[in-house]
Amino acid sequence: MNYLNNVISPLDQFEVRNLLSLDAPVLGNISLSITNIGLYLTIGGYLIFLLGLLSTNNNKIVPNG
């Protein structure tokens, strides 16, 4: 029955972890940190921005003339 002690919860995959943190004594000890969720949202935001930028095609490859 030793294998029951090493069971990992499936909810551990959704744990918010600090990837980079900065504790600064500025403006009342502000603690800034980048978590895994913030990193994923930033990457997703940049991808959506780039897809929108590429889909507008402001600099046309073949002119209409």
Secondary structure, 3 states (H helix, E strand, C coil): CHHHHHCCCHHHHHCCCEEEEEEECCCCCEEEEEEHHHHHHHHHHHHHHHHHHHHHCCCCCCCCC
